């Protein structure tokens, strides 16, 4: 299992959001940027306007858990920031919906490791 570190500083988020490439799913958006390091960096940003703290934290936990499952399939050296779409309904924040969006985004961004049989 790869080691993924969290983005914590404001300037780290700004760097990925301004220079990263944008990908969108039904409920989540992602900005992905190369970081020229061996490990991946993950950032989560859920707007205060989306919901109250309990719901925002639930969304973050679901995104983190789905990322942990898909982490072994992702190429190294990426900085990824996930955002919850403002117009997306909070009721759509289910494990399966987020997993579907993440798979779609990672396939579209071409950062999944191809497994040959």
PELIN-V881986 format. One record per residue. RES is the residue in one letter. PHI is phi in whole degrees, -180 to 180 (* if undefined). OMEGA is omega as a letter, one per 40 degrees, with the letter a starting at -180 (* if undefined). D_FIRST is the distance of its C-alpha to the first C-alpha in Angstrom with 2 decimals. Layout:
# PELIN-V881986
res phi omega d_first
RES PHI OMEGA D_FIRST
RES PHI OMEGA D_FIRST
This chain:
# PELIN-V881986
res phi omega d_first
X * a 0.00
X -75 i 3.79
X -98 i 6.61
X -114 i 9.25
X -105 a 12.72
X -92 i 15.64
X -80 a 18.87
X -127 a 21.71
X -86 a 24.75
X -61 a 27.31
X -67 i 27.59
X -68 i 23.87
X -63 a 24.33
X -59 i 27.65
X -62 a 26.30
X -70 a 23.74
X -69 a 26.32
X -88 a 29.10
X -107 a 27.53
X -80 i 24.68
X -91 a 25.26
X -94 i 26.04
X -134 a 24.78
X -132 i 26.10
X -112 i 25.49
X -73 a 27.90
X -115 a 26.74
X -122 i 24.26
X -119 i 24.54
X -138 i 22.01
X -116 a 22.63
X -125 a 20.27
X -140 i 20.93
X -71 a 19.66
X -121 i 19.07
X 57 i 19.22
X -128 a 16.32
X -82 a 12.96
X -107 i 11.08
X -93 i 11.79
X -121 a 14.29
X -121 i 15.06
X -129 i 18.60
X -125 i 20.47
X -137 i 24.25
X -117 a 26.38
X -65 i 30.10
X -64 a 32.40
X -71 a 34.76
X -67 a 32.32
X -166 i 32.64
X -76 a 33.04
X -58 a 30.33
X -62 i 29.31
X -69 i 28.68
X -62 i 26.93
X -67 i 24.50
X -64 i 23.95
X -61 i 23.12
X -62 i 20.62
X -63 i 18.91
X -65 i 18.85
X -65 i 17.46
X -61 a 14.65
X -67 i 13.78
X -64 i 14.05
X -63 a 11.89
X -61 i 9.04
X -69 a 9.74
X -89 a 10.11
X -58 a 7.38
X -70 a 5.84
X -93 a 9.62
X -101 i 10.60
X -64 i 11.89
X -82 i 11.37
X 82 a 14.42
X -123 i 15.42
X -110 a 17.04
X -126 i 17.37
X -119 i 20.00
X -103 i 20.68
X -124 i 24.27
X -88 a 26.01
X -64 a 29.11
X -65 a 32.27
X -87 i 34.15
X -77 a 31.53
X -73 i 32.58
X -65 i 30.66
X -66 i 31.22
X -81 a 28.86
X -81 i 25.92
X -113 a 24.45
X -58 a 20.94
X -68 i 21.88
X -64 i 23.72
X -69 i 20.93
X -64 i 18.44
X -61 i 21.20
X -62 a 21.78
X -64 i 18.21
X -60 i 18.05
X -62 a 21.51
X -66 a 20.72
X -67 i 17.65
X -66 a 19.82
X -65 a 22.75
X -80 i 21.00
X 59 i 19.74
X -115 i 16.25
X -84 i 14.51
X -79 i 13.57
X -76 i 16.36
X -107 i 15.84
X -98 a 19.08
X -97 * 20.59
